[in-house]
Amino acid sequence: MPEKKNLYLDAEWYIGGEVFLIGYAYSTKQFGQLYDVTLSEDRFNKLLRGVKFIYFYGPDIGVIENFFGIDLRRKFHCINLLKVFRHHLKLNSYKLADVEVKFGIVRKRTEYKKNIFQIWNDWKRRDKKKRILQYNEEDVVNMIRLWKKIRAQYKITTHYLIENELK
């Protein structure tokens, strides 16, 4: 039987919940994105094959569930890393970019961390789309890097995760 995988997700969406980009990763070397014609329920469901845990930061699971009209929480262990980090870390800010800095993770793309509303405008501009793709890729890959560091440092167990998963 194949080993169950972890899936990390980072979604970008417009106000109202219309998703336009989903970054995903199984590891820091195995990642990709769904957008434009590839952003379909069928393709998203293919990402879920063999997955046991889905990790995300903030409201992304709810937004994705509403967007596709699916229920991920009953089929997978959905772990909101924002909740986990708030429980274990004592910080002034839990913005992903601020937590990254605290743990020494450096970004190439920071412009959308300062003004998240700009991402919506830039997505519609062909000359800016590549920046958003890079930003989203960094979000999802850095989430893995950050999670590995914090999980090891605070000795966070799988039992704790299951007890505190999103229901």
URDAZI-V780325 format. One record per helix or strand. SS is the DSSP state (a for helix, b for strand). FROM is the first residue (numbers start at 1). TO is the last residue. Records with the same first field share a line. If there is no record, write none. Layout:
SS->FROM-TO + FROM-TO
//
This chain:
b->5-13 + 19-25 + 31-35 + 51-56 + 77-80
a->36-38 + 41-47 + 60-68 + 81-88 + 96-102 + 111-114 + 117-123 + 126-154 + 158-163
//
